[in-house]
Amino acid sequence: MNERILAVVGETFIVICGVAVTQFFVGGAVIDSDPAFRTEKDKPPERYAPWYVVCYMLALIIVVTLVLRFLIGSNSQLVQDYNRTPDIRSFHRFVTDISFLMFFGAFLVGAAQSKSVRAFMGWLALTSAAGAGWSLIALWRGHSDLAYWWLCVNFAQFVLTGLLSWWCRPVDDPPGKGKVAARWALILAGVWFMIIFVFDLEKIILGKLIF
């Protein structure tokens, strides 16, 4: 595949990821609009409250680590698979891969624009489900090592974020439970994404996991 085409795809995905991170700051972080972080009804949260600071940083870590994993992983995969003379078979694979890549970018923007932790986790679950779907396609193509790792990670990530999204019911259903669920959902997801970020980079860059 022409190196210029790969560069265009990579740069386009970088722009989409940049939009996602920008939306997180400009559009208001998910915890700015989630009622679970308000001290009083219809009033914005206290931005210097401990829970606000911790959860804000965790939400940001989730978005940034996911963006970096997609950027590094997609670049590695595209260069490895398409840095050679193309044929009709590789062309069809290329179209499939960049379509998935654009979907990943759109889902990331959706997560960054979420107005509740429940929606945030829902978008993360959708992103993970798409990642698992692409991994199955990659396994069918014969990419057994990295694709199998991504399948396991994305499936586990889908289960985790899907359950957390289900757990994050409205704030007053029942009273007080929504606040606890929203806060702990970000803590659990934040810890997961930080750990997987390190392991994923090890697998992509070093080709193996070093515990």
Backbone as JSON Lines, residues from 0, in Angstrom:
{"i":0,"aa":"M","n":[0.85,-1.19,0.0],"ca":[0.0,0.0,0.0],"c":[0.89,1.24,0.0]}
{"i":1,"aa":"N","n":[0.47,2.24,-0.75],"ca":[1.21,3.49,-0.81],"c":[1.37,4.1,0.58]}
{"i":2,"aa":"E","n":[2.61,4.47,0.93],"ca":[2.87,5.04,2.26],"c":[2.09,6.33,2.49]}
{"i":3,"aa":"R","n":[1.85,7.06,1.42],"ca":[1.1,8.31,1.55],"c":[-0.34,8.04,1.96]}
{"i":4,"aa":"I","n":[-0.92,6.97,1.43],"ca":[-2.3,6.62,1.81],"c":[-2.36,6.23,3.28]}
{"i":5,"aa":"L","n":[-1.4,5.43,3.72],"ca":[-1.36,5.05,5.14],"c":[-1.2,6.28,6.02]}
{"i":6,"aa":"A","n":[-0.38,7.22,5.57],"ca":[-0.17,8.45,6.34],"c":[-1.46,9.26,6.44]}
{"i":7,"aa":"V","n":[-2.21,9.33,5.34],"ca":[-3.48,10.07,5.34],"c":[-4.47,9.44,6.32]}
{"i":8,"aa":"V","n":[-4.56,8.11,6.28],"ca":[-5.46,7.41,7.2],"c":[-5.05,7.68,8.65]}
{"i":9,"aa":"G","n":[-3.76,7.55,8.92],"ca":[-3.26,7.79,10.27],"c":[-3.52,9.21,10.74]}
{"i":10,"aa":"E","n":[-3.28,10.18,9.87],"ca":[-3.48,11.58,10.23],"c":[-4.97,11.89,10.46]}
{"i":11,"aa":"T","n":[-5.82,11.27,9.64],"ca":[-7.27,11.47,9.82],"c":[-7.73,10.94,11.17]}
{"i":12,"aa":"F","n":[-7.22,9.77,11.54],"ca":[-7.6,9.2,12.82],"c":[-7.06,10.04,13.97]}
{"i":13,"aa":"I","n":[-5.87,10.6,13.81],"ca":[-5.31,11.49,14.83],"c":[-6.21,12.71,15.03]}
{"i":14,"aa":"V","n":[-6.71,13.27,13.92],"ca":[-7.6,14.43,14.0],"c":[-8.88,14.06,14.77]}
{"i":15,"aa":"I","n":[-9.46,12.88,14.45],"ca":[-10.68,12.46,15.13],"c":[-10.44,12.26,16.62]}
{"i":16,"aa":"C","n":[-9.3,11.65,16.95],"ca":[-8.96,11.47,18.36],"c":[-8.74,12.82,19.05]}
{"i":17,"aa":"G","n":[-8.14,13.76,18.3],"ca":[-7.96,15.1,18.85],"c":[-9.29,15.78,19.12]}
{"i":18,"aa":"V","n":[-10.26,15.56,18.25],"ca":[-11.6,16.11,18.46],"c":[-12.22,15.52,19.73]}
{"i":19,"aa":"A","n":[-12.02,14.21,19.93],"ca":[-12.57,13.55,21.11],"c":[-12.01,14.16,22.39]}
{"i":20,"aa":"V","n":[-10.68,14.33,22.45],"ca":[-10.06,14.9,23.64],"c":[-10.49,16.35,23.83]}
{"i":21,"aa":"T","n":[-10.59,17.1,22.72],"ca":[-11.02,18.49,22.8],"c":[-12.45,18.6,23.32]}
{"i":22,"aa":"Q","n":[-13.32,17.71,22.84],"ca":[-14.71,17.72,23.29],"c":[-14.82,17.43,24.79]}
{"i":23,"aa":"F","n":[-13.91,16.62,25.29],"ca":[-13.92,16.32,26.72],"c":[-13.73,17.59,27.54]}
{"i":24,"aa":"F","n":[-12.87,18.5,27.06],"ca":[-12.6,19.74,27.79],"c":[-13.6,20.83,27.44]}
{"i":25,"aa":"V","n":[-13.85,21.03,26.14],"ca":[-14.69,22.14,25.7],"c":[-16.16,21.89,25.99]}
{"i":26,"aa":"G","n":[-16.63,20.67,25.7],"ca":[-18.04,20.36,25.89],"c":[-18.42,20.12,27.33]}
{"i":27,"aa":"G","n":[-17.45,20.06,28.21],"ca":[-17.73,19.78,29.61],"c":[-17.54,18.31,29.89]}
{"i":28,"aa":"A","n":[-16.73,18.0,30.87],"ca":[-16.48,16.59,31.2],"c":[-17.77,15.92,31.63]}
{"i":29,"aa":"V","n":[-17.79,14.62,31.51],"ca":[-18.99,13.86,31.82],"c":[-19.49,14.14,33.24]}
{"i":30,"aa":"I","n":[-18.58,14.36,34.17],"ca":[-19.01,14.58,35.56],"c":[-19.53,16.0,35.79]}
{"i":31,"aa":"D","n":[-19.33,16.92,34.84],"ca":[-19.87,18.26,34.98],"c":[-21.39,18.27,34.81]}
{"i":32,"aa":"S","n":[-21.9,17.33,34.03],"ca":[-23.33,17.31,33.75],"c":[-24.08,16.18,34.44]}
{"i":33,"aa":"D","n":[-23.35,15.21,34.98],"ca":[-24.0,14.09,35.67],"c":[-24.49,14.56,37.04]}
{"i":34,"aa":"P","n":[-25.79,14.39,37.32],"ca":[-26.34,14.82,38.62],"c":[-25.67,14.15,39.82]}
{"i":35,"aa":"A","n":[-25.0,13.03,39.6],"ca":[-24.36,12.31,40.7],"c":[-23.26,13.13,41.38]}
{"i":36,"aa":"F","n":[-22.76,14.15,40.69],"ca":[-21.66,14.93,41.25],"c":[-22.1,16.31,41.72]}
{"i":37,"aa":"R","n":[-23.4,16.55,41.75],"ca":[-23.91,17.82,42.23],"c":[-24.2,17.74,43.72]}
{"i":38,"aa":"T","n":[-23.82,18.75,44.44],"ca":[-24.09,18.78,45.88],"c":[-25.53,19.18,46.16]}
{"i":39,"aa":"E","n":[-26.11,19.98,45.25],"ca":[-27.51,20.38,45.36],"c":[-28.16,20.25,44.0]}
{"i":40,"aa":"K","n":[-29.46,20.01,44.0],"ca":[-30.19,19.81,42.76],"c":[-30.11,21.06,41.87]}
{"i":41,"aa":"D","n":[-29.85,20.81,40.57],"ca":[-29.81,21.86,39.55],"c":[-28.65,22.84,39.72]}
{"i":42,"aa":"K","n":[-27.66,22.49,40.57],"ca":[-26.48,23.33,40.71],"c":[-25.25,22.56,40.23]}
{"i":43,"aa":"P","n":[-24.31,23.26,39.59],"ca":[-23.11,22.57,39.1],"c":[-22.28,22.01,40.26]}
{"i":44,"aa":"P","n":[-21.47,21.0,39.99],"ca":[-20.67,20.4,41.07],"c":[-19.57,21.34,41.55]}
{"i":45,"aa":"E","n":[-19.12,21.11,42.77],"ca":[-17.99,21.88,43.3],"c":[-16.7,21.33,42.7]}
{"i":46,"aa":"R","n":[-16.03,22.15,41.92],"ca":[-14.89,21.65,41.15],"c":[-13.65,21.37,41.98]}
{"i":47,"aa":"Y","n":[-13.66,21.77,43.21],"ca":[-12.5,21.48,44.06],"c":[-12.82,20.44,45.12]}
{"i":48,"aa":"A","n":[-14.01,19.85,45.01],"ca":[-14.36,18.77,45.92],"c":[-13.52,17.55,45.59]}
{"i":49,"aa":"P","n":[-13.08,16.79,46.6],"ca":[-12.2,15.63,46.35],"c":[-12.76,14.65,45.34]}
{"i":50,"aa":"W","n":[-14.05,14.3,45.47],"ca":[-14.63,13.34,44.54],"c":[-14.63,13.86,43.11]}
{"i":51,"aa":"Y","n":[-14.88,15.15,42.96],"ca":[-14.89,15.74,41.62],"c":[-13.51,15.63,40.98]}
{"i":52,"aa":"V","n":[-12.48,16.01,41.71],"ca":[-11.12,16.0,41.18],"c":[-10.69,14.58,40.81]}
{"i":53,"aa":"V","n":[-10.93,13.64,41.72],"ca":[-10.54,12.25,41.47],"c":[-11.25,11.69,40.25]}
{"i":54,"aa":"C","n":[-12.56,11.86,40.18],"ca":[-13.34,11.3,39.07],"c":[-13.06,12.01,37.75]}
{"i":55,"aa":"Y","n":[-12.79,13.31,37.82],"ca":[-12.43,14.04,36.6],"c":[-11.14,13.49,36.02]}
{"i":56,"aa":"M","n":[-10.14,13.28,36.86],"ca":[-8.86,12.75,36.41],"c":[-9.02,11.33,35.87]}
{"i":57,"aa":"L","n":[-9.85,10.51,36.51],"ca":[-10.06,9.14,36.05],"c":[-10.75,9.12,34.68]}
{"i":58,"aa":"A","n":[-11.76,9.96,34.51],"ca":[-12.45,10.03,33.2],"c":[-11.48,10.47,32.11]}
{"i":59,"aa":"L","n":[-10.63,11.45,32.42],"ca":[-9.64,11.92,31.45],"c":[-8.63,10.82,31.14]}
{"i":60,"aa":"I","n":[-8.19,10.09,32.15],"ca":[-7.25,8.99,31.94],"c":[-7.85,7.93,31.03]}
{"i":61,"aa":"I","n":[-9.13,7.61,31.24],"ca":[-9.79,6.61,30.41],"c":[-9.79,7.04,28.94]}
{"i":62,"aa":"V","n":[-10.16,8.28,28.69],"ca":[-10.22,8.78,27.31],"c":[-8.83,8.8,26.68]}
{"i":63,"aa":"V","n":[-7.85,9.35,27.38],"ca":[-6.51,9.5,26.82],"c":[-5.83,8.15,26.59]}
{"i":64,"aa":"T","n":[-5.92,7.24,27.56],"ca":[-5.28,5.94,27.39],"c":[-5.92,5.16,26.25]}
{"i":65,"aa":"L","n":[-7.25,5.26,26.1],"ca":[-7.92,4.57,25.01],"c":[-7.51,5.16,23.66]}
{"i":66,"aa":"V","n":[-7.41,6.49,23.6],"ca":[-6.95,7.14,22.37],"c":[-5.54,6.69,22.0]}
{"i":67,"aa":"L","n":[-4.64,6.68,22.97],"ca":[-3.26,6.28,22.69],"c":[-3.17,4.82,22.26]}
{"i":68,"aa":"R","n":[-3.94,3.95,22.89],"ca":[-3.93,2.54,22.5],"c":[-4.4,2.37,21.07]}
{"i":69,"aa":"F","n":[-5.45,3.08,20.69],"ca":[-5.94,2.99,19.32],"c":[-4.94,3.57,18.32]}
{"i":70,"aa":"L","n":[-4.34,4.7,18.66],"ca":[-3.38,5.32,17.76],"c":[-2.17,4.42,17.52]}
{"i":71,"aa":"I","n":[-1.58,3.93,18.59],"ca":[-0.38,3.1,18.47],"c":[-0.71,1.75,17.85]}
{"i":72,"aa":"G","n":[-1.8,1.13,18.3],"ca":[-2.17,-0.17,17.78],"c":[-2.55,-0.13,16.31]}
{"i":73,"aa":"S","n":[-3.33,0.87,15.91],"ca":[-3.74,0.96,14.51],"c":[-2.55,1.24,13.6]}
{"i":74,"aa":"N","n":[-1.65,2.1,14.04],"ca":[-0.46,2.38,13.24],"c":[0.39,1.14,13.06]}
{"i":75,"aa":"S","n":[0.58,0.4,14.14],"ca":[1.37,-0.84,14.07],"c":[0.73,-1.85,13.13]}
{"i":76,"aa":"Q","n":[-0.59,-1.99,13.23],"ca":[-1.29,-2.97,12.41],"c":[-1.3,-2.58,10.94]}
{"i":77,"aa":"L","n":[-1.55,-1.3,10.64],"ca":[-1.6,-0.86,9.25],"c":[-0.24,-0.97,8.57]}
{"i":78,"aa":"V","n":[0.82,-0.57,9.26],"ca":[2.16,-0.66,8.68],"c":[2.54,-2.12,8.45]}
{"i":79,"aa":"Q","n":[2.22,-2.97,9.41],"ca":[2.57,-4.39,9.29],"c":[1.83,-5.07,8.15]}
{"i":80,"aa":"D","n":[0.55,-4.75,7.97],"ca":[-0.27,-5.46,6.99],"c":[-0.23,-4.87,5.59]}
{"i":81,"aa":"Y","n":[0.02,-3.56,5.48],"ca":[-0.17,-2.91,4.18],"c":[1.07,-2.18,3.65]}
{"i":82,"aa":"N","n":[2.21,-2.38,4.28],"ca":[3.43,-1.74,3.8],"c":[4.08,-2.6,2.72]}
{"i":83,"aa":"R","n":[3.29,-2.89,1.69],"ca":[3.76,-3.69,0.56],"c":[2.86,-3.43,-0.64]}
{"i":84,"aa":"T","n":[3.21,-3.99,-1.79],"ca":[2.42,-3.78,-3.0],"c":[1.03,-4.35,-2.83]}
{"i":85,"aa":"P","n":[-0.02,-3.55,-3.06],"ca":[-1.39,-4.01,-2.81],"c":[-1.92,-4.91,-3.92]}
{"i":86,"aa":"D","n":[-2.89,-5.73,-3.56],"ca":[-3.67,-6.5,-4.53],"c":[-5.13,-6.37,-4.15]}
{"i":87,"aa":"I","n":[-6.02,-7.02,-4.89],"ca":[-7.46,-6.85,-4.64],"c":[-7.85,-7.36,-3.26]}
{"i":88,"aa":"R","n":[-7.19,-8.44,-2.8],"ca":[-7.53,-8.98,-1.49],"c":[-7.11,-8.02,-0.38]}
{"i":89,"aa":"S","n":[-5.91,-7.49,-0.46],"ca":[-5.46,-6.54,0.56],"c":[-6.26,-5.25,0.51]}
{"i":90,"aa":"F","n":[-6.74,-4.88,-0.69],"ca":[-7.58,-3.68,-0.82],"c":[-8.86,-3.83,-0.02]}
{"i":91,"aa":"H","n":[-9.52,-4.99,-0.16],"ca":[-10.76,-5.23,0.58],"c":[-10.51,-5.23,2.08]}
{"i":92,"aa":"R","n":[-9.4,-5.82,2.49],"ca":[-9.06,-5.81,3.92],"c":[-8.8,-4.39,4.41]}
{"i":93,"aa":"F","n":[-8.15,-3.61,3.58],"ca":[-7.83,-2.23,3.94],"c":[-9.09,-1.41,4.14]}
{"i":94,"aa":"V","n":[-10.06,-1.57,3.24],"ca":[-11.33,-0.84,3.36],"c":[-12.04,-1.23,4.66]}
{"i":95,"aa":"T","n":[-12.02,-2.52,4.99],"ca":[-12.64,-2.98,6.24],"c":[-11.95,-2.38,7.45]}
{"i":96,"aa":"D","n":[-10.63,-2.37,7.44],"ca":[-9.87,-1.87,8.59],"c":[-10.08,-0.38,8.81]}
{"i":97,"aa":"I","n":[-10.05,0.39,7.74],"ca":[-10.21,1.84,7.94],"c":[-11.67,2.17,8.31]}
{"i":98,"aa":"S","n":[-12.62,1.35,7.87],"ca":[-14.02,1.56,8.28],"c":[-14.16,1.36,9.78]}
{"i":99,"aa":"F","n":[-13.56,0.27,10.28],"ca":[-13.58,0.04,11.72],"c":[-12.88,1.17,12.45]}
{"i":100,"aa":"L","n":[-11.78,1.64,11.89],"ca":[-11.0,2.7,12.54],"c":[-11.83,3.98,12.67]}
{"i":101,"aa":"M","n":[-12.59,4.32,11.64],"ca":[-13.43,5.5,11.7],"c":[-14.57,5.33,12.71]}
{"i":102,"aa":"F","n":[-15.1,4.1,12.8],"ca":[-16.12,3.83,13.82],"c":[-15.53,4.0,15.22]}
{"i":103,"aa":"F","n":[-14.31,3.49,15.43],"ca":[-13.65,3.66,16.73],"c":[-13.54,5.14,17.07]}
{"i":104,"aa":"G","n":[-13.13,5.94,16.1],"ca":[-13.0,7.37,16.34],"c":[-14.32,8.02,16.68]}
{"i":105,"aa":"A","n":[-15.38,7.63,15.96],"ca":[-16.72,8.19,16.23],"c":[-17.2,7.82,17.62]}
{"i":106,"aa":"F","n":[-16.95,6.57,18.04],"ca":[-17.37,6.12,19.37],"c":[-16.59,6.86,20.46]}
{"i":107,"aa":"L","n":[-15.32,7.14,20.19],"ca":[-14.52,7.9,21.16],"c":[-15.08,9.31,21.34]}
{"i":108,"aa":"V","n":[-15.48,9.93,20.24],"ca":[-16.09,11.26,20.32],"c":[-17.39,11.18,21.11]}
{"i":109,"aa":"G","n":[-18.18,10.13,20.87],"ca":[-19.41,9.94,21.62],"c":[-19.16,9.81,23.11]}
{"i":110,"aa":"A","n":[-18.13,9.05,23.48],"ca":[-17.79,8.89,24.9],"c":[-17.38,10.23,25.5]}
{"i":111,"aa":"A","n":[-16.58,11.0,24.77],"ca":[-16.1,12.29,25.29],"c":[-17.24,13.29,25.46]}
{"i":112,"aa":"Q","n":[-18.31,13.14,24.67],"ca":[-19.43,14.08,24.74],"c":[-20.54,13.6,25.69]}
{"i":113,"aa":"S","n":[-20.33,12.48,26.35],"ca":[-21.37,11.92,27.23],"c":[-21.73,12.89,28.35]}
{"i":114,"aa":"K","n":[-23.0,12.89,28.72],"ca":[-23.49,13.78,29.76],"c":[-23.79,13.05,31.07]}
{"i":115,"aa":"S","n":[-23.47,11.77,31.11],"ca":[-23.63,11.01,32.35],"c":[-22.62,9.88,32.34]}
{"i":116,"aa":"V","n":[-22.29,9.39,33.52],"ca":[-21.36,8.27,33.61],"c":[-21.96,7.03,32.96]}
{"i":117,"aa":"R","n":[-23.27,6.88,33.07],"ca":[-23.94,5.74,32.45],"c":[-23.75,5.76,30.94]}
{"i":118,"aa":"A","n":[-23.95,6.91,30.32],"ca":[-23.74,7.03,28.87],"c":[-22.27,6.86,28.51]}
{"i":119,"aa":"F","n":[-21.4,7.4,29.34],"ca":[-19.95,7.28,29.12],"c":[-19.55,5.81,29.06]}
{"i":120,"aa":"M","n":[-20.01,5.03,30.04],"ca":[-19.69,3.6,30.06],"c":[-20.36,2.88,28.89]}
{"i":121,"aa":"G","n":[-21.52,3.34,28.49],"ca":[-22.2,2.74,27.35],"c":[-21.4,2.9,26.06]}
{"i":122,"aa":"W","n":[-20.86,4.11,25.85],"ca":[-20.03,4.35,24.67],"c":[-18.74,3.53,24.72]}
{"i":123,"aa":"L","n":[-18.16,3.4,25.9],"ca":[-16.96,2.58,26.05],"c":[-17.26,1.11,25.75]}
{"i":124,"aa":"A","n":[-18.44,0.64,26.19],"ca":[-18.85,-0.73,25.9],"c":[-19.03,-0.93,24.4]}
{"i":125,"aa":"L","n":[-19.62,0.06,23.73],"ca":[-19.82,-0.03,22.29],"c":[-18.48,-0.05,21.55]}
{"i":126,"aa":"T","n":[-17.56,0.78,22.01],"ca":[-16.22,0.8,21.42],"c":[-15.53,-0.55,21.59]}
{"i":127,"aa":"S","n":[-15.65,-1.12,22.77],"ca":[-15.02,-2.41,23.05],"c":[-15.66,-3.52,22.23]}
{"i":128,"aa":"A","n":[-16.99,-3.46,22.06],"ca":[-17.67,-4.46,21.24],"c":[-17.19,-4.39,19.79]}
{"i":129,"aa":"A","n":[-17.01,-3.18,19.28],"ca":[-16.48,-3.02,17.92],"c":[-15.06,-3.56,17.83]}
{"i":130,"aa":"G","n":[-14.26,-3.31,18.88],"ca":[-12.9,-3.83,18.91],"c":[-12.86,-5.36,18.91]}
{"i":131,"aa":"A","n":[-13.78,-5.97,19.65],"ca":[-13.87,-7.42,19.67],"c":[-14.29,-7.95,18.31]}
{"i":132,"aa":"G","n":[-15.2,-7.24,17.66],"ca":[-15.63,-7.65,16.32],"c":[-14.5,-7.61,15.32]}
{"i":133,"aa":"W","n":[-13.71,-6.53,15.37],"ca":[-12.56,-6.44,14.46],"c":[-11.55,-7.53,14.77]}
{"i":134,"aa":"S","n":[-11.34,-7.84,16.04],"ca":[-10.38,-8.88,16.42],"c":[-10.79,-10.24,15.87]}
{"i":135,"aa":"L","n":[-12.09,-10.52,15.87],"ca":[-12.58,-11.78,15.29],"c":[-12.27,-11.85,13.8]}
{"i":136,"aa":"I","n":[-12.44,-10.72,13.12],"ca":[-12.11,-10.67,11.7],"c":[-10.62,-10.89,11.49]}
{"i":137,"aa":"A","n":[-9.79,-10.27,12.34],"ca":[-8.35,-10.43,12.23],"c":[-7.93,-11.88,12.49]}
{"i":138,"aa":"L","n":[-8.58,-12.53,13.45],"ca":[-8.29,-13.95,13.71],"c":[-8.67,-14.81,12.51]}
{"i":139,"aa":"W","n":[-9.77,-14.51,11.88],"ca":[-10.21,-15.24,10.69],"c":[-9.19,-15.08,9.56]}
{"i":140,"aa":"R","n":[-8.55,-13.91,9.52],"ca":[-7.53,-13.67,8.5],"c":[-6.23,-14.41,8.78]}
{"i":141,"aa":"G","n":[-6.04,-14.83,10.04],"ca":[-4.84,-15.56,10.38],"c":[-3.88,-14.82,11.29]}
{"i":142,"aa":"H","n":[-4.27,-13.62,11.78],"ca":[-3.43,-12.88,12.72],"c":[-3.73,-13.39,14.13]}
{"i":143,"aa":"S","n":[-3.03,-14.41,14.55],"ca":[-3.42,-15.11,15.77],"c":[-2.94,-14.46,17.06]}
{"i":144,"aa":"D","n":[-1.73,-13.92,17.08],"ca":[-1.13,-13.47,18.35],"c":[-1.76,-12.17,18.86]}
{"i":145,"aa":"L","n":[-1.49,-11.07,18.19],"ca":[-1.98,-9.76,18.65],"c":[-3.5,-9.69,18.59]}
{"i":146,"aa":"A","n":[-4.09,-10.28,17.55],"ca":[-5.55,-10.25,17.42],"c":[-6.22,-11.01,18.55]}
{"i":147,"aa":"Y","n":[-5.64,-12.13,18.96],"ca":[-6.21,-12.89,20.07],"c":[-6.12,-12.08,21.38]}
{"i":148,"aa":"W","n":[-5.01,-11.4,21.59],"ca":[-4.85,-10.55,22.77],"c":[-5.89,-9.44,22.77]}
{"i":149,"aa":"W","n":[-6.07,-8.77,21.63],"ca":[-7.05,-7.69,21.55],"c":[-8.46,-8.21,21.73]}
{"i":150,"aa":"L","n":[-8.75,-9.42,21.24],"ca":[-10.07,-10.0,21.43],"c":[-10.36,-10.2,22.92]}
{"i":151,"aa":"C","n":[-9.4,-10.76,23.64],"ca":[-9.58,-11.0,25.08],"c":[-9.75,-9.69,25.83]}
{"i":152,"aa":"V","n":[-8.9,-8.71,25.52],"ca":[-8.97,-7.42,26.21],"c":[-10.29,-6.71,25.92]}
{"i":153,"aa":"N","n":[-10.67,-6.66,24.65],"ca":[-11.89,-5.94,24.29],"c":[-13.14,-6.63,24.82]}
{"i":154,"aa":"F","n":[-13.14,-7.95,24.83],"ca":[-14.3,-8.65,25.36],"c":[-14.44,-8.4,26.86]}
{"i":155,"aa":"A","n":[-13.3,-8.49,27.6],"ca":[-13.34,-8.22,29.03],"c":[-13.74,-6.76,29.29]}
{"i":156,"aa":"Q","n":[-13.25,-5.87,28.46],"ca":[-13.57,-4.45,28.59],"c":[-15.05,-4.21,28.3]}
{"i":157,"aa":"F","n":[-15.59,-4.92,27.32],"ca":[-17.01,-4.8,26.99],"c":[-17.88,-5.26,28.16]}
{"i":158,"aa":"V","n":[-17.52,-6.39,28.76],"ca":[-18.28,-6.9,29.9],"c":[-18.23,-5.92,31.07]}
{"i":159,"aa":"L","n":[-17.02,-5.44,31.37],"ca":[-16.85,-4.52,32.5],"c":[-17.65,-3.23,32.3]}
{"i":160,"aa":"T","n":[-17.44,-2.56,31.19],"ca":[-18.11,-1.27,30.97],"c":[-19.61,-1.43,30.76]}
{"i":161,"aa":"G","n":[-20.02,-2.57,30.17],"ca":[-21.45,-2.83,30.02],"c":[-22.13,-2.99,31.38]}
{"i":162,"aa":"L","n":[-21.49,-3.73,32.27],"ca":[-22.04,-3.91,33.61],"c":[-22.04,-2.59,34.39]}
{"i":163,"aa":"L","n":[-20.99,-1.8,34.22],"ca":[-20.92,-0.51,34.92],"c":[-21.99,0.45,34.41]}
{"i":164,"aa":"S","n":[-22.25,0.4,33.1],"ca":[-23.31,1.25,32.53],"c":[-24.67,0.84,33.09]}
{"i":165,"aa":"W","n":[-24.89,-0.46,33.19],"ca":[-26.15,-0.95,33.76],"c":[-26.27,-0.57,35.23]}
{"i":166,"aa":"W","n":[-25.16,-0.59,35.95],"ca":[-25.14,-0.29,37.38],"c":[-25.45,1.18,37.65]}
{"i":167,"aa":"C","n":[-25.06,2.05,36.74],"ca":[-25.22,3.49,36.96],"c":[-26.65,3.93,36.63]}
{"i":168,"aa":"R","n":[-27.56,3.59,37.5],"ca":[-28.95,4.02,37.35],"c":[-29.07,5.51,37.7]}
{"i":169,"aa":"P","n":[-30.23,6.12,37.42],"ca":[-30.42,7.52,37.81],"c":[-30.12,7.75,39.28]}
{"i":170,"aa":"V","n":[-29.73,8.96,39.63],"ca":[-29.26,9.29,40.96],"c":[-30.25,8.92,42.06]}
{"i":171,"aa":"D","n":[-31.51,9.15,41.84],"ca":[-32.52,8.92,42.88],"c":[-33.25,7.59,42.73]}
{"i":172,"aa":"D","n":[-32.61,6.59,42.15],"ca":[-33.26,5.3,41.94],"c":[-32.36,4.15,42.41]}
{"i":173,"aa":"P","n":[-32.38,3.8,43.73],"ca":[-33.02,4.5,44.85],"c":[-32.17,5.68,45.3]}
{"i":174,"aa":"P","n":[-32.65,6.5,46.25],"ca":[-31.92,7.69,46.68],"c":[-30.5,7.38,47.14]}
{"i":175,"aa":"G","n":[-29.54,8.11,46.57],"ca":[-28.14,7.98,46.99],"c":[-27.36,6.92,46.27]}
{"i":176,"aa":"K","n":[-28.04,5.91,45.74],"ca":[-27.32,4.8,45.1],"c":[-26.65,5.26,43.81]}
{"i":177,"aa":"G","n":[-27.3,6.17,43.09],"ca":[-26.73,6.65,41.83],"c":[-25.39,7.33,41.99]}
{"i":178,"aa":"K","n":[-25.24,8.08,43.08],"ca":[-23.97,8.76,43.32],"c":[-22.85,7.75,43.58]}
{"i":179,"aa":"V","n":[-23.13,6.78,44.4],"ca":[-22.13,5.75,44.71],"c":[-21.75,4.98,43.45]}
{"i":180,"aa":"A","n":[-22.74,4.61,42.64],"ca":[-22.48,3.84,41.42],"c":[-21.64,4.63,40.44]}
{"i":181,"aa":"A","n":[-21.97,5.9,40.22],"ca":[-21.24,6.71,39.25],"c":[-19.78,6.88,39.65]}
{"i":182,"aa":"R","n":[-19.55,7.14,40.93],"ca":[-18.18,7.35,41.4],"c":[-17.36,6.07,41.31]}
{"i":183,"aa":"W","n":[-17.91,4.97,41.79],"ca":[-17.16,3.72,41.77],"c":[-17.02,3.15,40.37]}
{"i":184,"aa":"A","n":[-17.95,3.46,39.5],"ca":[-17.82,3.03,38.11],"c":[-16.59,3.66,37.47]}
{"i":185,"aa":"L","n":[-16.37,4.94,37.72],"ca":[-15.19,5.61,37.18],"c":[-13.91,5.09,37.82]}
{"i":186,"aa":"I","n":[-13.96,4.77,39.11],"ca":[-12.77,4.23,39.77],"c":[-12.4,2.87,39.19]}
{"i":187,"aa":"L","n":[-13.38,1.98,39.08],"ca":[-13.11,0.64,38.56],"c":[-12.64,0.69,37.1]}
{"i":188,"aa":"A","n":[-13.33,1.5,36.29],"ca":[-12.95,1.61,34.89],"c":[-11.58,2.29,34.74]}
{"i":189,"aa":"G","n":[-11.33,3.3,35.56],"ca":[-10.04,3.99,35.5],"c":[-8.88,3.08,35.82]}
{"i":190,"aa":"V","n":[-9.03,2.28,36.86],"ca":[-7.97,1.33,37.23],"c":[-7.76,0.32,36.11]}
{"i":191,"aa":"W","n":[-8.85,-0.19,35.55],"ca":[-8.74,-1.16,34.45],"c":[-7.99,-0.57,33.26]}
{"i":192,"aa":"F","n":[-8.39,0.63,32.83],"ca":[-7.79,1.23,31.64],"c":[-6.32,1.58,31.86]}
{"i":193,"aa":"M","n":[-5.95,1.96,33.06],"ca":[-4.53,2.24,33.34],"c":[-3.69,0.97,33.27]}
{"i":194,"aa":"I","n":[-4.2,-0.12,33.85],"ca":[-3.47,-1.38,33.83],"c":[-3.35,-1.92,32.4]}
{"i":195,"aa":"I","n":[-4.47,-1.94,31.68],"ca":[-4.47,-2.47,30.32],"c":[-3.62,-1.61,29.4]}
{"i":196,"aa":"F","n":[-3.55,-0.32,29.67],"ca":[-2.71,0.57,28.85],"c":[-1.26,0.09,28.85]}
{"i":197,"aa":"V","n":[-0.74,-0.23,30.02],"ca":[0.65,-0.71,30.13],"c":[0.82,-2.05,29.43]}
{"i":198,"aa":"F","n":[-0.09,-2.98,29.71],"ca":[0.01,-4.31,29.11],"c":[-0.15,-4.26,27.59]}
{"i":199,"aa":"D","n":[-1.06,-3.41,27.13],"ca":[-1.29,-3.31,25.68],"c":[-0.05,-2.77,24.97]}
{"i":200,"aa":"L","n":[0.58,-1.76,25.55],"ca":[1.81,-1.23,24.94],"c":[2.91,-2.27,24.93]}
{"i":201,"aa":"E","n":[3.01,-3.04,26.0],"ca":[4.01,-4.11,26.03],"c":[3.77,-5.11,24.9]}
{"i":202,"aa":"K","n":[2.52,-5.48,24.72],"ca":[2.18,-6.46,23.68],"c":[2.43,-5.91,22.29]}
{"i":203,"aa":"I","n":[2.09,-4.64,22.07],"ca":[2.26,-4.04,20.75],"c":[3.73,-3.78,20.44]}
{"i":204,"aa":"I","n":[4.44,-3.18,21.38],"ca":[5.82,-2.74,21.12],"c":[6.83,-3.86,21.3]}
{"i":205,"aa":"L","n":[6.68,-4.63,22.39],"ca":[7.65,-5.68,22.69],"c":[7.24,-7.04,22.14]}
{"i":206,"aa":"G","n":[5.96,-7.18,21.8],"ca":[5.49,-8.45,21.28],"c":[5.2,-9.48,22.34]}
{"i":207,"aa":"K","n":[5.29,-9.1,23.61],"ca":[5.02,-10.04,24.7],"c":[4.71,-9.25,25.97]}
{"i":208,"aa":"L","n":[4.18,-9.95,26.95],"ca":[3.86,-9.32,28.22],"c":[4.96,-9.61,29.22]}
{"i":209,"aa":"I","n":[5.35,-8.58,29.95],"ca":[6.38,-8.71,30.98],"c":[5.74,-8.36,32.32]}
{"i":210,"aa":"F","n":[5.46,-9.32,33.1],"ca":[4.77,-9.11,34.39],"c":[5.78,-8.74,35.45]}
